Amino acid sequence: MDVPNLGAAVDPSRPNIARVYDYLLGGKDNFAADRAVADQIIAALPEVQVGVQAQRALLRRVVRYLVGEAGIDQLLDIGSGLPTADNVHQIARRAAPDTPVRVVYVDNDPVVLSHARALLADSATTFAVDGDMLRPSTITRSPTVRSHLDWSRPIGLLLCGIVHYLLDEDRPGEAIAELAGALPPGSYVFIHHLLDNGDPAMRELQEHMQKGLGRVRFRTMAEVCALFGDLPLVAPGLVEISSWRPDPGTVIPAAHQGVLSMACAGVARKA
């Protein structure tokens, strides 16, 4: 997970966002400190793993939309986190089996980069590179990134589950504006963000995440919308994650509606 000060070195005694997320997804690339934080989050909100799985399902839908419907064949995934069962390049390959979609994963966590590079060692179209979202030029001006993506053609920028770990003093809106400003016309920007919906359960979850991870900022729908700047959102706009182009026949159990209302998502297109 590309977050300041949390990916600079491998310290198993300190919880790490990417490894906590891995544990919540049922992965094995985590340490006791990560599991302790995750268990505290689960205790505060037992349905949190439903929300994590819903985030992965949302990512699948967004990638299918960008690749299968919008015709994007280049994806830049910032803060990609540890490789899991269904990665962006694999989703893209299924969405467009006859199109060689190029995917660049960006992170500044050495564990994430090591795992990703091992996974992608034999890939000719998917790459993992070091970069910091709070220093957008380390990404947009990176010779490695530039060599893997064609910046004369549209790119899909994926910011899935990362921006809510940037505090207001990190100026996330400015970072996103700089990233989006460097994208070619016709590109897309996807943001998934934890949502301040005023629910007491949300307040408790935010408190446990702040204590365990040291940083998180749930934002209101209006605050998240502002992160897109002047970029127009594609339908259905900025909505709760279960409402962003759900798969046909999707039924949300009543018991899951609360946790799913704690995150929103939107995709915008750069003219």
VOBA-1610 file (N, C-alpha, C; in pm, whole numbers, padded with zeros to 5 digits, always signed):
BEGIN
Met+00085-00119+00000Met+00000+00000+00000Met+00087+00123+00000Asp+00063+00212-00093Asp+00147+00329-00113Asp+00105+00441-00019Val+00160+00438+00105Val+00124+00535+00207Val+00251+00584+00276Pro+00266+00715+00300Pro+00389+00766+00358Pro+00426+00696+00489Asn+00555+00664+00501Asn+00615+00613+00624Asn+00573+00470+00660Leu+00481+00411+00584Leu+00438+00276+00618Leu+00499+00171+00528Gly+00568+00213+00425Gly+00627+00115+00335Gly+00776+00131+00319Ala+00840+00208+00406Ala+00981+00238+00387Ala+01071+00119+00422Ala+01030+00032+00511Ala+01112-00081+00550Ala+01023-00192+00601Val+01075-00315+00599Val+00999-00429+00646Val+01022-00443+00796Asp+00922-00414+00876Asp+00930-00424+01021Asp+00812-00507+01068Pro+00833-00636+01098Pro+00721-00725+01135Pro+00653-00686+01264Ser+00717-00598+01344Ser+00656-00558+01470Ser+00558-00444+01454Arg+00558-00381+01336Arg+00468-00269+01310Arg+00360-00313+01211Pro+00233-00288+01241Pro+00128-00324+01145Pro+00142-00246+01016Asn+00111-00309+00909Asn+00124-00251+00775Asn-00010-00262+00704Ile-00052-00156+00640Ile-00184-00151+00578Ile-00204-00264+00478Ala-00106-00285+00391Ala-00121-00388+00289Ala-00133-00527+00351Arg-00057-00551+00458Arg-00063-00684+00521Arg-00190-00703+00603Val-00240-00596+00666Val-00369-00605+00735Val-00479-00639+00635Tyr-00477-00572+00523Tyr-00575-00596+00417Tyr-00564-00741+00367Asp-00440-00787+00351Asp-00418-00925+00308Asp-00483-01023+00405Tyr-00466-00999+00535Tyr-00525-01086+00636Tyr-00678-01083+00629Leu-00734-00964+00611Leu-00880-00952+00602Leu-00935-01025+00479Leu-00851-01038+00377Leu-00892-01111+00257Leu-00870-01261+00270Gly-00808-01302+00383Gly-00782-01444+00402Gly-00645-01487+00353Gly-00555-01389+00328Gly-00422-01421+00279Gly-00328-01464+00390Lys-00205-01498+00351Lys-00107-01549+00447Lys+00019-01462+00455Asp+00021-01352+00380Asp+00139-01265+00379Asp+00123-01154+00484Asn+00127-01193+00610Asn+00106-01099+00718Asn+00176-01150+00844Phe+00194-01058+00940Phe+00261-01091+01065Phe+00163-01076+01181Ala+00210-01114+01301Ala+00124-01110+01419Ala+00071-00969+01446Ala+00155-00867+01425Ala+00112-00730+01448Ala-00002-00691+01355Asp+00005-00740+01231Asp-00101-00711+01134Asp-00230-00781+01173Arg-00217-00906+01216Arg-00334-00983+01254Arg-00400-00925+01378Ala-00320-00871+01469Ala-00376-00811+01590Ala-00463-00690+01556Val-00414-00605+01466Val-00493-00489+01425Val-00619-00533+01352Ala-00604-00627+01260Ala-00719-00675+01184Ala-00824-00736+01276Asp-00780-00811+01376Asp-00875-00872+01469Asp-00949-00766+01551Gln-00880-00657+01584Gln-00947-00548+01655Gln-01052-00483+01566Ile-01019-00468+01439Ile-01115-00410+01344Ile-01235-00502+01328Ile-01210-00633+01319Ile-01319-00730+01306Ile-01407-00728+01431Ala-01343-00714+01548Ala-01421-00708+01671Ala-01512-00586+01674Ala-01462-00475+01620Ala-01542-00352+01617Ala-01652-00360+01513Leu-01623-00426+01401Leu-01721-00438+01293Leu-01706-00576+01230Pro-01779-00675+01281Pro-01763-00812+01231Pro-01785-00826+01081Glu-01861-00734+01022Glu-01889-00744+00879Glu-01779-00683+00792Val-01669-00639+00853Val-01568-00567+00777Val-01513-00652+00661Gln-01503-00783+00681Gln-01453-00867+00573Gln-01548-00871+00454Val-01677-00852+00481Val-01773-00838+00371Val-01739-00713+00290Gly-01705-00605+00361Gly-01669-00482+00292Gly-01542-00497+00211Val-01445-00569+00264Val-01320-00591+00191Val-01344-00673+00065Gln-01426-00778+00077Gln-01459-00858-00041Gln-01538-00775-00143Ala-01625-00687-00093Ala-01702-00601-00183Ala-01610-00505-00258Gln-01504-00461-00193Gln-01407-00374-00260Gln-01341-00448-00376Arg-01304-00574-00354Arg-01244-00652-00462Arg-01343-00674-00576Ala-01469-00698-00541Ala-01572-00716-00645Ala-01591-00587-00724Leu-01588-00474-00654Leu-01597-00344-00721Leu-01481-00326-00817Leu-01360-00358-00774Leu-01244-00344-00861Leu-01261-00428-00987Arg-01315-00547-00973Arg-01339-00631-01091Arg-01435-00562-01186Arg-01542-00503-01133Arg-01640-00437-01219Arg-01580-00315-01289Val-01500-00240-01216Val-01439-00121-01275Val-01343-00159-01387Val-01259-00259-01362Val-01164-00300-01465Val-01238-00355-01587Arg-01342-00432-01562Arg-01422-00483-01676Arg-01481-00368-01756Tyr-01530-00265-01686Tyr-01586-00149-01755Tyr-01478-00078-01838Leu-01365-00050-01775Leu-01261+00026-01845Leu-01208-00050-01966Val-01184-00178-01948Val-01123-00258-02054Val-01227-00307-02154Gly-01338-00359-02102Gly-01437-00421-02188Gly-01532-00325-02256Glu-01564-00213-02188Glu-01660-00119-02244Glu-01595+00010-02294Ala-01506+00067-02216Ala-01445+00194-02253Ala-01327+00177-02348Gly-01280+00054-02365Gly-01173+00028-02461Gly-01034+00068-02413Ile-01015+00081-02283Ile-00884+00116-02229Ile-00795-00008-02226Asp-00676+00003-02281Asp-00585-00112-02280Asp-00456-00084-02204Gln-00459+00021-02117Gln-00346+00052-02031Gln-00398+00093-01894Leu-00349+00030-01788Leu-00396+00057-01654Leu-00279+00088-01562Leu-00295+00192-01481Leu-00195+00234-01384Leu-00258+00222-01246Asp-00216+00122-01170Asp-00276+00089-01041Asp-00182+00136-00930Ile-00219+00245-00863Ile-00133+00305-00760Ile-00177+00258-00622Gly-00081+00214-00542Gly-00114+00158-00411Gly-00179+00022-00426Ser-00122-00060-00512Ser-00186-00185-00552Ser-00195-00287-00440Gly-00106-00281-00342Gly-00111-00376-00232Gly-00056-00512-00272Leu-00061-00607-00177Leu-00007-00739-00202Leu-00090-00814-00306Pro-00024-00891-00394Pro-00098-00971-00491Pro-00196-01064-00422Thr-00314-01076-00481Thr-00417-01160-00422Thr-00470-01256-00528Ala-00586-01315-00504Ala-00635-01421-00592Ala-00679-01370-00728Asp-00723-01247-00735Asp-00776-01195-00860Asp-00720-01054-00881Asn-00605-01046-00948Asn-00535-00920-00966Asn-00585-00846-01090Val-00551-00718-01097Val-00601-00632-01205Val-00565-00689-01342His-00441-00734-01359His-00402-00783-01492His-00478-00910-01530Gln-00514-00990-01429Gln-00591-01111-01457Gln-00736-01077-01493Ile-00793-00980-01423Ile-00929-00935-01456Ile-00931-00877-01597Ala-00831-00795-01628Ala-00824-00732-01761Ala-00812-00836-01871Arg-00734-00940-01844Arg-00714-01044-01945Arg-00846-01115-01976Arg-00927-01138-01872Arg-01056-01202-01895Arg-01152-01108-01968Ala-01144-00979-01934Ala-01236-00882-01995Ala-01206-00861-02143Ala-01079-00874-02181Ala-01041-00853-02321Ala-00936-00957-02359Pro-00979-01083-02377Pro-00883-01191-02400Pro-00800-01175-02527Asp-00849-01096-02622Asp-00777-01078-02748Asp-00696-00950-02752Thr-00694-00875-02641Thr-00622-00747-02634Thr-00512-00757-02529Pro-00388-00726-02567Pro-00279-00729-02469Pro-00282-00603-02381Val-00360-00609-02274Val-00372-00495-02184Val-00245-00482-02100Arg-00187-00363-02100Arg-00066-00338-02022Arg-00106-00281-01886Val-00047-00338-01780Val-00079-00298-01644Val+00051-00265-01571Val+00053-00148-01506Val+00166-00111-01422Val+00115-00094-01279Tyr+00168-00174-01188Tyr+00137-00163-01046Tyr+00242-00071-00982Val+00196+00024-00901Val+00287+00117-00834Val+00267+00106-00684Asp+00377+00091-00611Asp+00372+00087-00466Asp+00508+00130-00413Asn+00514+00164-00285Asn+00644+00194-00225Asn+00676+00103-00108Asp+00600-00004-00095Asp+00623-00103+00009Asp+00714-00212-00048Pro+00833-00235+00012Pro+00926-00333-00044Pro+00870-00475-00047Val+00784-00509+00050Val+00725-00643+00050Val+00629-00657-00068Val+00546-00556-00089Val+00453-00557-00202Val+00529-00570-00334Leu+00633-00489-00350Leu+00708-00489-00475Leu+00778-00623-00497Ser+00831-00681-00390Ser+00899-00810-00403Ser+00802-00918-00447His+00686-00925-00384His+00586-01025-00420His+00537-01003-00563Ala+00509-00879-00597Ala+00455-00849-00730Ala+00556-00882-00839Arg+00680-00847-00817Arg+00782-00875-00920Arg+00803-01024-00938Ala+00795-01099-00828Ala+00808-01244-00840Ala+00692-01302-00919Leu+00571-01252-00890Leu+00452-01299-00959Leu+00458-01268-01108Leu+00516-01153-01142Leu+00511-01103-01279Leu+00641-01127-01355Ala+00728-01209-01302Ala+00860-01227-01361Ala+00855-01266-01508Asp+00756-01343-01546Asp+00748-01392-01684Asp+00649-01313-01770Ser+00597-01203-01717Ser+00497-01127-01792Ser+00563-01024-01882Ala+00509-01012-02002Ala+00560-00912-02096Ala+00473-00787-02099Thr+00361-00791-02027Thr+00268-00677-02033Thr+00232-00620-01897Thr+00282-00680-01789Thr+00246-00635-01655Thr+00373-00615-01572Phe+00379-00502-01500Phe+00502-00463-01434Phe+00471-00403-01296Ala+00567-00410-01205Ala+00555-00349-01073Ala+00671-00252-01055Val+00640-00128-01019Val+00744-00026-01006Val+00727+00049-00874Asp+00835+00109-00829Asp+00836+00186-00706Asp+00790+00329-00735Gly+00701+00381-00650Gly+00654+00518-00668Gly+00572+00562-00549Asp+00560+00692-00532Asp+00492+00750-00416Asp+00381+00843-00464Met+00258+00812-00428Met+00145+00893-00472Met+00157+01038-00428Leu+00218+01062-00312Leu+00231+01199-00264Leu+00342+01276-00336Arg+00416+01206-00419Arg+00513+01272-00508Arg+00481+01223-00649Pro+00373+01276-00707Pro+00324+01223-00834Pro+00429+01217-00944Ser+00526+01307-00942Ser+00627+01306-01047Ser+00712+01179-01042Thr+00721+01112-00924Thr+00794+00986-00917Thr+00724+00877-00997Ile+00599+00903-01028Ile+00521+00809-01109Ile+00509+00858-01252Thr+00457+00979-01269Thr+00427+01028-01404Thr+00551+01058-01486Arg+00663+01086-01418Arg+00788+01114-01491Arg+00887+01000-01481Ser+00845+00891-01422Ser+00934+00776-01408Ser+00968+00718-01545Pro+01095+00707-01578Pro+01132+00646-01707Pro+01077+00504-01721Thr+01072+00431-01609Thr+01021+00294-01615Thr+00873+00293-01649Val+00795+00377-01578Val+00652+00385-01607Val+00630+00432-01751Arg+00705+00532-01791Arg+00691+00587-01926Arg+00725+00483-02033Ser+00818+00395-02001Ser+00857+00294-02099Ser+00754+00183-02112His+00674+00162-02005His+00576+00054-02007His+00439+00098-02059Leu+00406+00226-02045Leu+00278+00277-02092Leu+00299+00380-02201Asp+00208+00383-02296Asp+00213+00479-02406Asp+00133+00602-02365Trp+00202+00711-02332Trp+00136+00829-02280Trp+00077+00918-02389Ser+00074+00867-02511Ser+00003+00937-02617Ser-00138+00883-02633Arg-00170+00776-02555Arg-00302+00714-02562Arg-00364+00706-02423Pro-00497+00693-02414Pro-00566+00692-02283Pro-00516+00584-02188Ile-00519+00619-02060Ile-00476+00530-01952Ile-00586+00528-01845Gly-00607+00415-01784Gly-00699+00404-01670Gly-00620+00411-01540Leu-00645+00515-01460Leu-00577+00533-01332Leu-00664+00474-01221Leu-00610+00378-01147Leu-00683+00310-01042Leu-00631+00354-00906Leu-00719+00412-00824Leu-00687+00452-00687Leu-00787+00381-00596Cys-00764+00254-00576Cys-00861+00170-00506Cys-00815+00145-00362Gly-00885+00204-00267Gly-00855+00180-00127Gly-00726+00242-00079Ile-00686+00353-00137Ile-00562+00419-00096Ile-00583+00560-00047Val-00674+00635-00109Val-00684+00778-00080Val-00730+00804+00062His-00811+00715+00120His-00856+00738+00257His-00744+00720+00359Tyr-00627+00673+00317Tyr-00512+00668+00407Tyr-00427+00795+00398Leu-00470+00889+00315Leu-00402+01017+00305Leu-00480+01119+00387Leu-00413+01183+00480Leu-00478+01281+00565Leu-00493+01413+00490Asp-00572+01504+00545Asp-00594+01631+00478Asp-00464+01706+00457Glu-00372+01698+00556Glu-00245+01768+00541Glu-00157+01710+00432Asp-00190+01589+00386Asp-00118+01531+00273Asp-00163+01590+00140Arg-00270+01668+00144Arg-00326+01733+00023Arg-00355+01631-00089Pro-00439+01532-00059Pro-00467+01430-00160Pro-00530+01485-00288Gly-00613+01589-00274Gly-00673+01647-00393Gly-00570+01701-00490Glu-00464+01762-00436Glu-00358+01814-00521Glu-00282+01702-00589Ala-00257+01595-00514Ala-00186+01480-00572Ala-00266+01417-00685Ile-00397+01400-00662Ile-00482+01341-00765Ile-00490+01433-00886Ala-00501+01564-00862Ala-00507+01659-00973Ala-00380+01653-01057Glu-00265+01639-00991Glu-00139+01631-01066Glu-00131+01502-01146Leu-00173+01392-01084Leu-00173+01264-01155Leu-00267+01270-01276Ala-00390+01319-01252Ala-00488+01327-01361Ala-00443+01424-01469Gly-00378+01533-01427Gly-00332+01631-01524Gly-00228+01576-01618Ala-00152+01478-01573Ala-00048+01418-01658Ala-00102+01313-01752Leu-00226+01267-01727Leu-00283+01162-01812Leu-00321+01217-01949Pro-00314+01134-02052Pro-00356+01176-02185Pro-00508+01197-02191Pro-00557+01277-02285Pro-00702+01291-02303Pro-00767+01155-02328Gly-00890+01141-02278Gly-00961+01015-02293Gly-00932+00915-02184Ser-00846+00954-02087Ser-00813+00866-01976Ser-00924+00867-01871Tyr-00917+00772-01779Tyr-01016+00758-01673Tyr-00947+00756-01537Val-01018+00806-01435Val-00970+00803-01297Val-01074+00734-01211Phe-01033+00630-01141Phe-01122+00554-01051Phe-01076+00576-00908Ile-01171+00612-00821Ile-01142+00627-00678Ile-01241+00545-00597His-01187+00461-00510His-01268+00394-00407His-01225+00454-00275His-01321+00491-00190His-01288+00565-00068His-01383+00526+00045Leu-01329+00512+00167Leu-01414+00489+00283Leu-01497+00613+00311Leu-01622+00591+00350Leu-01721+00697+00351Leu-01766+00732+00493Asp-01764+00861+00522Asp-01820+00913+00647Asp-01970+00931+00625Asn-02046+00833+00672Asn-02191+00837+00654Asn-02264+00873+00783Gly-02187+00910+00886Gly-02248+00950+01012Gly-02292+00837+01102Asp-02274+00714+01058Asp-02316+00597+01136Asp-02222+00578+01255Pro-02274+00551+01376Pro-02187+00526+01492Pro-02090+00410+01468Ala-02132+00308+01394Ala-02044+00196+01365Ala-01926+00242+01279Met-01952+00336+01188Met-01845+00391+01108Met-01744+00465+01194Arg-01795+00542+01291Arg-01707+00616+01382Arg-01617+00520+01460Glu-01674+00408+01505Glu-01596+00312+01582Glu-01491+00246+01493Leu-01529+00212+01370Leu-01433+00152+01277Leu-01318+00248+01250Gln-01350+00374+01225Gln-01247+00473+01197Gln-01151+00486+01317Glu-01207+00484+01437Glu-01125+00496+01556Glu-01028+00380+01569His-01076+00258+01545His-00990+00141+01556His-00883+00142+01446Met-00917+00187+01328Met-00818+00194+01220Met-00713+00299+01250Gln-00754+00411+01305Gln-00658+00515+01342Gln-00562+00467+01449Lys-00615+00397+01548Lys-00530+00346+01657Lys-00434+00239+01605Gly-00485+00150+01523Gly-00403+00038+01478Gly-00305+00071+01368Leu-00347+00158+01276Leu-00265+00187+01158Leu-00201+00325+01161Gly-00247+00409+01251Gly-00185+00540+01264Gly-00243+00647+01174Arg-00319+00607+01074Arg-00377+00707+00985Arg-00494+00647+00907Val-00599+00724+00896Val-00710+00697+00805Val-00800+00819+00811Arg-00865+00850+00702Arg-00955+00967+00698Arg-01078+00930+00618Phe-01185+00892+00688Phe-01313+00872+00622Phe-01362+01009+00576Arg-01415+01017+00455Arg-01462+01146+00404Arg-01609+01136+00363Thr-01675+01250+00365Thr-01815+01254+00321Thr-01821+01238+00170Met-01941+01213+00121Met-01959+01200-00023Met-01915+01327-00095Ala-01947+01442-00038Ala-01908+01569-00100Ala-01757+01585-00103Glu-01690+01542+00005Glu-01544+01554+00011Glu-01479+01460-00091Val-01531+01342-00106Val-01475+01248-00205Val-01500+01300-00346Cys-01619+01353-00369Cys-01651+01407-00501Cys-01553+01518-00538Ala-01514+01599-00440Ala-01421+01710-00466Ala-01285+01660-00510Leu-01249+01537-00472Leu-01119+01483-00511Leu-01107+01463-00661Phe-01220+01452-00730Phe-01219+01437-00875Phe-01196+01570-00946Gly-01201+01680-00871Gly-01184+01811-00933Gly-01292+01839-01035Asp-01253+01883-01153Asp-01349+01916-01259Asp-01376+01799-01353Leu-01320+01683-01324Leu-01341+01570-01413Leu-01485+01522-01405Pro-01552+01506-01518Pro-01692+01458-01514Pro-01699+01309-01485Leu-01791+01272-01396Leu-01810+01133-01360Leu-01896+01061-01462Val-01861+00937-01491Val-01945+00855-01577Val-02058+00798-01491Ala-02167+00756-01556Ala-02280+00698-01483Ala-02235+00573-01409Pro-02284+00554-01288Pro-02389+00625-01215Pro-02338+00738-01125Gly-02218+00788-01150Gly-02163+00894-01066Gly-02090+00838-00945Leu-02083+00919-00840Leu-02022+00876-00714Leu-02130+00818-00626Val-02118+00689-00595Val-02224+00617-00524Val-02162+00520-00425Glu-02244+00466-00336Glu-02198+00357-00249Glu-02152+00241-00337Ile-02054+00166-00289Ile-01988+00070-00379Ile-02081-00036-00437Ser-02181-00076-00361Ser-02272-00179-00412Ser-02359-00127-00526Ser-02366+00006-00541Ser-02450+00067-00645Ser-02372+00104-00771Trp-02241+00080-00771Trp-02163+00114-00891Trp-02167-00003-00988Arg-02255+00010-01087Arg-02271-00089-01194Arg-02270-00233-01140Pro-02364-00265-01051Pro-02368-00401-00996Pro-02394-00505-01104Asp-02342-00623-01082Asp-02367-00732-01175Asp-02516-00766-01175Pro-02571-00803-01289Pro-02714-00837-01295Pro-02750-00945-01194Gly-02862-00924-01127Gly-02910-01022-01031Gly-02846-01013-00894Thr-02761-00911-00873Thr-02696-00897-00743Thr-02798-00863-00635Val-02795-00937-00527Val-02883-00912-00412Val-02795-00886-00290Ile-02819-00774-00224Ile-02742-00738-00105Ile-02820-00780+00019Pro-02770-00876+00098Pro-02840-00914+00222Pro-02853-00794+00315Ala-02963-00788+00384Ala-02988-00675+00474Ala-02876-00660+00577Ala-02818-00771+00620Ala-02713-00767+00721Ala-02585-00703+00669His-02570-00695+00536His-02448-00640+00477His-02462-00493+00437Gln-02583-00443+00438Gln-02605-00309+00386Gln-02532-00202+00467Gly-02520-00223+00599Gly-02454-00124+00682Gly-02308-00106+00646Val-02233-00216+00638Val-02091-00206+00608Val-02067-00157+00465Leu-02155-00195+00372Leu-02138-00152+00234Leu-02169-00004+00214Ser-02238+00056+00312Ser-02266+00199+00303Ser-02149+00282+00354Met-02041+00215+00396Met-01923+00285+00450Met-01815+00307+00346Ala-01847+00286+00220Ala-01749+00310+00113Ala-01822+00355-00012Cys-01757+00440-00088Cys-01815+00489-00213Cys-01713+00476-00325Ala-01761+00492-00447Ala-01673+00478-00562Ala-01726+00560-00678Gly-01633+00601-00763Gly-01672+00673-00884Gly-01561+00662-00987Val-01598+00679-01110Val-01504+00679-01223Val-01529+00805-01304Ala-01423+00879-01333Ala-01436+01002-01411Ala-01353+00990-01539Arg-01395+01064-01640Arg-01323+01061-01769Arg-01261+01198-01798Lys-01137+01195-01840Lys-01069+01319-01877Lys-01094+01349-02024Ala-01150+01463-02052Ala-01181+01498-02192Ala-01054+01521-02272
//
